[in-house]
């Protein structure tokens, strides 16, 4: 019997009969079509009906060098013929070793040890547990708390969720979560008229330092998303906050965990956001762009000082026993090596300055829009905050789902723009062309005008 060809409609019907998708109210798909993707090439995705979509959000911030990248494809094909995976306890492999060496080489100074995990949330869990366990091994078992910033997001597993502060994700599970210390954040959206990002971020840091003065003896670490709080609405702050925080953590004897899962690998204009503050954290969490959007993998980079606190005879029972079945997966490590290779061989960070400048130029048009409160940019991340009233910054009622209207309009024009509430943002693969970036901005402009109509 000849099977009919796959179509969007046929695959969507099969999908909705068996699948439960992430971060989705599945009932929405009674009105909003599911879009099955057949293939990807560069910044473009193609569905089964032949429609194409510019992937303006890098498929949830993971894709760096385009879909079906030939360099990463070739590396994976070669690795697949050699070794797909092996237990990473008591065994190792060349791709894992090379990747760890490369990460130690390219990350901020002092991060000499690399621990692999499966995804971003798992990396945060590793860093939290490692920090707590370090202090315990050092005889400071009173250190059990973590400080986090308001509006922060660090993942969906219970430990990572606990140190986040976006109510939409956290409130439901509050009874399951450990208690943390949440301090006012440096989000520059709330700065006074005429106040610089640096001045506001510095002023807000004083609130965190006051907590450290009072509670540092019980605190393991402060965890932050450097420069951009991504899931919190792409809210941004100045690098001076990180500089002040690094000094304070040293002064009060507290670890600094930098969650660069979303902002690492060139998103902010430097390879790692921490570079813009000239700091090295005690723990650096990486994932998403690490493999160029190909395979799940994360890494936690830390110091030899922390590593040595776990290094002892077995009978001391001081080992770090956290594990994942797919730790150091050979295919994922090889994809990551190819990704880093592209950065280094093609001088991507320097090349992207041209696109960053173009993005800034394109953003000017949005600043005077009567329903846009702020347009903000850090590197290749641009965010546009929709509001009901520009003068008062009164937001649209969340129930109106204005951002969703932009998303739906953009799809009709061949652009994937998935909003964060009423924040429209661009975080495209860095291989996007100037012409594609201009088209993206035009579609966003039209979509916003469509969405804010009464």
Phi and psi in degrees as a GROMACS rama.xvg file:
@    title "Ramachandran Plot"
@    xaxis  label "Phi"
@    yaxis  label "Psi"
@TYPE xy
-81.4432  124.164  UNK-2
-79.1931  137.576  UNK-3
-66.4769  153.411  UNK-4
-66.4298  149.465  UNK-5
-66.0367  140.527  UNK-6
-130.573  167.776  UNK-7
-55.7124  -46.4347  UNK-8
-64.1573  -44.0644  UNK-9
-67.3696  -41.4337  UNK-10
-71.8209  -36.5381  UNK-11
-62.1109  -39.8776  UNK-12
-62.9172  -44.6807  UNK-13
-65.2128  -41.2348  UNK-14
-58.233  -52.2901  UNK-15
-70.0857  -11.826  UNK-16
-81.9142  -20.5978  UNK-17
-134.139  -19.036  UNK-18
-102.309  153.678  UNK-19
-127.714  110.752  UNK-20
-88.9465  155.162  UNK-21
-74.7907  150.007  UNK-22
49.7393  44.4669  UNK-23
-141.718  133.176  UNK-24
-84.8737  104.573  UNK-25
-60.275  -26.0135  UNK-26
-63.5506  -23.7646  UNK-27
-55.737  -29.9738  UNK-28
-75.7715  1.8268  UNK-29
-71.4242  -26.0648  UNK-30
-113.841  -30.1941  UNK-31
-102.897  115.856  UNK-32
-62.9555  138.767  UNK-33
-72.9052  141.305  UNK-34
-116.079  102.79  UNK-35
-76.0956  132.277  UNK-36
-100.557  130.284  UNK-37
-89.294  -39.7538  UNK-38
-158.816  165.368  UNK-39
-137.583  146.989  UNK-40
-151.035  117.63  UNK-41
62.5313  -129.015  UNK-42
-89.0174  5.72503  UNK-43
-108.761  140.642  UNK-44
-114.358  145.462  UNK-45
-126.875  131.827  UNK-46
-91.2038  -176.018  UNK-47
-79.9928  -6.02399  UNK-48
-102.488  6.81479  UNK-49
88.02  5.62236  UNK-50
-79.3248  144.732  UNK-51
-115.261  147.084  UNK-52
-134.761  128.161  UNK-53
-75.4482  121.961  UNK-54
-81.6491  82.3699  UNK-55
-75.8976  -9.92784  UNK-56
-118.473  17.834  UNK-57
53.3521  36.7328  UNK-58
49.671  58.8434  UNK-59
69.9241  40.2594  UNK-60
75.2188  16.3493  UNK-61
-101.201  -31.8811  UNK-62
-84.4326  126.797  UNK-63
-106.378  -45.7757  UNK-64
-116.083  26.134  UNK-65
90.435  155.04  UNK-66
-72.2083  146.131  UNK-67
54.6608  44.0689  UNK-68
-65.0817  126.106  UNK-69
-64.1413  -32.8433  UNK-70
-68.9958  -46.8885  UNK-71
-69.055  -38.3106  UNK-72
-56.9519  -46.7999  UNK-73
-64.4658  -39.882  UNK-74
-63.9348  -41.4031  UNK-75
-68.5888  -39.3077  UNK-76
-62.159  -39.8142  UNK-77
-66.788  -44.125  UNK-78
-64.6561  -38.1596  UNK-79
-61.1514  -31.3575  UNK-80
-80.0693  -7.75108  UNK-81
-110.057  -55.77  UNK-82
-160.313  125.586  UNK-83
-90.5065  -38.8153  UNK-84
-169.518  151.093  UNK-85
-150.215  149.337  UNK-86
-50.8812  136.445  UNK-87
-102.031  11.9668  UNK-88
-106.458  115.274  UNK-89
82.578  -11.865  UNK-90
-129.03  161.411  UNK-91
-148.361  -177.895  UNK-92
-156.319  163.412  UNK-93
-63.513  -41.4729  UNK-94
-64.4495  -38.8749  UNK-95
-65.7115  -41.7929  UNK-96
-64.999  -46.9846  UNK-97
-61.3891  -40.0441  UNK-98
-66.0067  -43.8973  UNK-99
-60.9539  -43.9032  UNK-100
-59.3818  -42.6326  UNK-101
-68.1246  -40.0699  UNK-102
-66.085  -40.2632  UNK-103
-61.5432  -36.0987  UNK-104
-68.4761  -41.3045  UNK-105
-97.1091  -16.1735  UNK-106
-82.5217  167.672  UNK-107
-53.4809  150.64  UNK-108
-57.0982  144.644  UNK-109
97.4499  -11.1539  UNK-110
-92.1408  94.0612  UNK-111
-103.575  -2.99097  UNK-112
-129.843  141.593  UNK-113
-124.562  126.083  UNK-114
-117.466  123.437  UNK-115
-90.8825  145.556  UNK-116
-139.815  -166.616  UNK-117
-97.0705  -32.0671  UNK-118
-158.426  178.191  UNK-119
-62.4286  -47.2304  UNK-120
-58.5084  -41.3007  UNK-121
-64.1456  -36.8521  UNK-122
-62.9951  -41.9712  UNK-123
-63.8926  -42.6255  UNK-124
-58.192  -43.1992  UNK-125
-59.4312  -48.1828  UNK-126
-63.385  -42.8044  UNK-127
-61.6165  -49.0221  UNK-128
-66.1701  -39.6795  UNK-129
-64.513  -41.3131  UNK-130
-64.3267  -50.6208  UNK-131
-56.7675  -45.6022  UNK-132
-67.6977  -35.7288  UNK-133
-57.8057  -51.4641  UNK-134
-63.111  -36.3401  UNK-135
-63.7025  -45.4153  UNK-136
-63.6708  -25.9861  UNK-137
-89.9458  7.84725  UNK-138
82.9905  14.9647  UNK-139
-114.369  62.6285  UNK-140
-70.4407  -7.99239  UNK-141
-74.0611  -13.8183  UNK-142
-83.128  103.562  UNK-143
-132.405  -4.31963  UNK-144
-107.101  160.644  UNK-145
-127.994  142.383  UNK-146
-102.194  133.456  UNK-147
-134.743  161.32  UNK-148
-93.767  145.91  UNK-149
-59.1967  148.849  UNK-150
68.1735  14.0621  UNK-151
-84.3387  160.977  UNK-152
-144.32  131.018  UNK-153
-134.454  9.23888  UNK-154
130.222  178.24  UNK-155
-108.574  -15.1645  UNK-156
-70.3952  162.499  UNK-157
-62.8115  -39.0709  UNK-158
-67.5888  -46.0017  UNK-159
-64.5948  -38.5913  UNK-160
-65.7726  -37.2051  UNK-161
-61.5572  -38.5327  UNK-162
-88.2864  4.6662  UNK-163
-92.6087  173.337  UNK-164
-146.622  24.3553  UNK-165
-94.5271  111.659  UNK-166
-56.4219  -36.7271  UNK-167
-54.2058  -38.0056  UNK-168
-90.6409  -29.0257  UNK-169
-98.787  -34.9248  UNK-170
-55.4684  -45.3291  UNK-171
-58.292  -36.3279  UNK-172
-99.0817  9.70593  UNK-173
-50.8622  -40.3296  UNK-174
-63.6327  -17.3248  UNK-175
-92.6054  -7.73594  UNK-176
-102.972  148.378  UNK-177
-68.3042  154.333  UNK-178
-79.5943  137.575  UNK-179
-128.989  168.091  UNK-180
-100.184  115.144  UNK-181
-104.289  126.7  UNK-182
-114.01  155.662  UNK-183
-56.2052  140.689  UNK-184
-94.32  175.543  UNK-185
-96.6763  16.2751  UNK-186
-53.4363  111.548  UNK-187
-74.9935  -2.75901  UNK-188
-59.8331  -27.4534  UNK-189
-99.4545  11.7182  UNK-190
-67.4689  157.988  UNK-191
-71.2177  157.989  UNK-192
-58.3546  127.702  UNK-193
84.2376  -6.1265  UNK-194
-83.299  134.576  UNK-195
-75.0602  159.709  UNK-196
-58.1151  -44.0925  UNK-197
-63.4883  -43.4805  UNK-198
-65.1859  -42.8951  UNK-199
-66.8195  -45.1132  UNK-200
-61.7816  -39.5006  UNK-201
-64.4905  -43.4581  UNK-202
-63.3913  -40.1513  UNK-203
-71.5065  -27.7349  UNK-204
-62.1117  -31.9205  UNK-205
-56.4612  -31.0426  UNK-206
-68.8481  -36.8581  UNK-207
-70.4734  -42.4024  UNK-208
-62.7807  -34.8878  UNK-209
-60.6149  -37.1863  UNK-210
-68.6311  -41.8061  UNK-211
-61.2057  -40.5452  UNK-212
-57.4419  -37.3902  UNK-213
-87.9619  -31.74  UNK-214
-127.696  8.52594  UNK-215
-56.3081  -32.2132  UNK-216
-62.0738  -23.0265  UNK-217
-106.892  4.4027  UNK-218
-103.334  130.26  UNK-219
-78.7947  -50.8051  UNK-220
-158.648  158.067  UNK-221
-105.062  132.691  UNK-222
-115.959  132.456  UNK-223
-139.135  156.516  UNK-224
-96.9776  109.265  UNK-225
-62.5298  124.603  UNK-226
73.9009  -38.1679  UNK-227
-135.532  124.434  UNK-228
-91.2779  94.3867  UNK-229
-68.4356  -62.3407  UNK-230
-67.7142  -16.1835  UNK-231
-82.1295  17.5956  UNK-232
102.08  24.2958  UNK-233
52.9461  41.9127  UNK-234
-79.3453  144.413  UNK-235
-128.755  158.734  UNK-236
-150.561  172.219  UNK-237
-85.0856  150.351  UNK-238
-64.0959  -19.8616  UNK-239
-59.7806  -29.9097  UNK-240
-60.4475  -41.6676  UNK-241
-67.975  -38.544  UNK-242
-62.373  -46.1222  UNK-243
-65.0143  -38.2813  UNK-244
-66.6016  -42.0847  UNK-245
-59.7512  -45.2646  UNK-246
-63.6931  -40.4198  UNK-247
-68.2518  -40.6529  UNK-248
-60.975  -40.0116  UNK-249
-65.0289  -42.461  UNK-250
-66.4088  -37.2976  UNK-251
-100.874  2.47803  UNK-252
69.4638  49.5462  UNK-253
-130.841  143.116  UNK-254
-74.6896  154.216  UNK-255
-115.344  119.253  UNK-256
-103.971  118.439  UNK-257
-100.894  111.341  UNK-258
-88.6504  93.0567  UNK-259
-103.372  28.8917  UNK-260
-58.0581  -43.8536  UNK-261
-91.4828  -35.6196  UNK-262
-95.1739  -7.13088  UNK-263
-72.69  170.991  UNK-264
61.1436  53.5107  UNK-265
86.7365  -4.06023  UNK-266
-62.9376  -33.4359  UNK-267
-96.3429  4.26891  UNK-268
104.676  -17.0983  UNK-269
-120.812  163.467  UNK-270
-57.5508  -44.0248  UNK-271
-128.362  141.629  UNK-272
-61.3435  -33.9863  UNK-273
-58.6826  -25.4977  UNK-274
-60.4007  -31.6947  UNK-275
-70.0756  -17.8629  UNK-276
-101.791  -4.97391  UNK-277
65.7128  34.5201  UNK-278
-120.781  161.87  UNK-279
-120.948  125.695  UNK-280
-78.3245  172.853  UNK-281
-81.8426  -28.522  UNK-282
-137.006  131.896  UNK-283
-120.015  116.68  UNK-284
-97.6522  127.077  UNK-285
-129.356  146.105  UNK-286
-167.95  -140.985  UNK-287
41.6708  -96.4923  UNK-288
-67.5777  -7.70198  UNK-289
-51.9674  -40.8078  UNK-290
-104.227  15.1286  UNK-291
70.248  16.2812  UNK-292
89.0232  14.1219  UNK-293
-93.7128  -49.3028  UNK-294
-141.239  150.846  UNK-295
-70.293  127.875  UNK-296
-164.326  143.043  UNK-297
-139.772  163.483  UNK-298
-142.737  142.988  UNK-299
-116.691  117.551  UNK-300
-96.3776  135.133  UNK-301
-144.285  -177.955  UNK-302
-92.6797  159.833  UNK-303
-66.3724  -28.7851  UNK-304
-61.0875  -45.8526  UNK-305
-67.2879  -42.1112  UNK-306
-57.3182  -43.5572  UNK-307
-65.5584  -24.6063  UNK-308
-69.0905  -16.2368  UNK-309
-102.656  -10.4818  UNK-310
-88.3154  105.821  UNK-311
-161.407  173.951  UNK-312
-60.0317  148.482  UNK-313
-54.2908  -37.862  UNK-314
-66.3584  -12.9449  UNK-315
-74.9537  -17.7951  UNK-316
54.0193  44.0706  UNK-317
-110.393  5.31508  UNK-318
-69.1351  153.324  UNK-319
-90.1751  107.589  UNK-320
-97.0263  8.63719  UNK-321
-60.839  136.001  UNK-322
-151.923  154.951  UNK-323
-132.783  142.501  UNK-324
-57.6105  -36.8877  UNK-325
-100.707  21.9809  UNK-326
-52.4131  131.432  UNK-327
63.6721  30.9527  UNK-328
-50.7752  129.463  UNK-329
-63.4149  -40.4189  UNK-330
-64.6739  -44.3698  UNK-331
-64.7136  -40.8214  UNK-332
-62.4953  -39.1174  UNK-333
-67.8803  -38.7399  UNK-334
-62.5019  -39.516  UNK-335
-65.6371  -41.8919  UNK-336
-60.7908  -42.1171  UNK-337
-64.5132  -38.6899  UNK-338
-62.7622  -48.5574  UNK-339
-63.6029  -36.3115  UNK-340
-59.8357  -40.5385  UNK-341
-63.3943  -44.2722  UNK-342
-54.1187  -46.7635  UNK-343
-78.6953  -41.373  UNK-344
-76.133  -28.7205  UNK-345
-106.21  6.85285  UNK-346
51.3712  50.4126  UNK-347
-61.712  -41.8291  UNK-348
-59.2186  -44.0147  UNK-349
-68.026  -43.1678  UNK-350
-60.7077  -35.3154  UNK-351
-72.2796  -13.3161  UNK-352
-59.8938  -32.0991  UNK-353
-65.49  -43.5999  UNK-354
-68.5054  -37.3082  UNK-355
-61.8146  -42.2258  UNK-356
-65.6116  -40.2731  UNK-357
-64.8756  -41.3802  UNK-358
-60.701  -40.706  UNK-359
-62.6622  -41.2707  UNK-360
-64.572  -43.1926  UNK-361
-67.9475  -26.5398  UNK-362
-73.4864  -22.1118  UNK-363
-57.541  -38.0956  UNK-364
-56.5407  -33.4398  UNK-365
-79.7852  -18.8055  UNK-366
-65.9109  -30.9342  UNK-367
-93.6384  1.70165  UNK-368
-63.4627  135.317  UNK-369
-66.0922  -13.4497  UNK-370
-117.838  23.2431  UNK-371
-121.135  116.61  UNK-372
-79.2726  -36.2127  UNK-373
-156.066  143.221  UNK-374
-118.369  122.414  UNK-375
-131.419  148.073  UNK-376
-142.093  136.263  UNK-377
-133.605  110.066  UNK-378
60.8485  -126.317  UNK-379
-91.6478  15.2777  UNK-380
-108.004  122.109  UNK-381
-124.442  133.288  UNK-382
-126.91  140.712  UNK-383
-125.923  116.256  UNK-384
-95.6554  110.727  UNK-385
-81.8047  137.369  UNK-386
-139.948  160.403  UNK-387
-72.0724  -40.9238  UNK-388
-131.117  117.176  UNK-389
-65.5665  -41.1026  UNK-390
-65.6264  -43.6936  UNK-391
-96.1131  -10.0397  UNK-392
61.7671  24.2907  UNK-393
-63.1249  125.139  UNK-394
-77.7181  158.31  UNK-395
-64.9907  148.1  UNK-396
-58.5912  132.156  UNK-397
-60.981  -27.6065  UNK-398
-65.7041  -20.797  UNK-399
-75.8772  -20.2105  UNK-400
51.9397  52.8524  UNK-401
-64.0048  -37.4405  UNK-402
-60.7811  -37.2373  UNK-403
-62.4757  -34.3523  UNK-404
-66.2039  -36.3213  UNK-405
-63.5898  -45.5379  UNK-406
-56.3008  -47.9823  UNK-407
-66.8437  -40.3866  UNK-408
-63.5932  -45.5561  UNK-409
-60.1142  -37.2037  UNK-410
-60.7074  -36.6169  UNK-411
-67.3395  -19.8152  UNK-412
-101.121  2.37395  UNK-413
86.2525  33.503  UNK-414
-133.829  134.558  UNK-415
-95.0742  105.488  UNK-416
-125.747  88.657  UNK-417
-87.4405  116.972  UNK-418
-81.8786  169.538  UNK-419
-110.405  91.7738  UNK-420
62.6483  -119.312  UNK-421
-103.474  23.7335  UNK-422
-105.964  118.431  UNK-423
-95.5507  130.34  UNK-424
-136.892  154.51  UNK-425
-112.237  131.03  UNK-426
-146.487  68.5903  UNK-427
-79.2595  163.232  UNK-428
-55.6212  145.984  UNK-429
-73.3298  -4.37743  UNK-430
-89.9648  6.28316  UNK-431
-62.0462  143.467  UNK-432
-89.1127  166.777  UNK-433
-60.5508  -42.5399  UNK-434
-63.8397  -40.3298  UNK-435
-66.9333  -37.8401  UNK-436
-65.7276  -39.4006  UNK-437
-64.9495  -40.8425  UNK-438
-63.7878  -41.9875  UNK-439
-58.3178  -46.4439  UNK-440
-63.4396  -38.3638  UNK-441
-65.6444  -43.6815  UNK-442
-64.5533  -40.8643  UNK-443
-61.7443  -41.5862  UNK-444
-60.3001  -48.2238  UNK-445
-64.4041  -40.4925  UNK-446
-65.0436  -39.3345  UNK-447
-65.4297  -44.987  UNK-448
-60.3486  -37.7987  UNK-449
-66.5638  -40.0473  UNK-450
-75.2427  -27.797  UNK-451
-91.7686  -0.579406  UNK-452
-64.5677  143.015  UNK-453
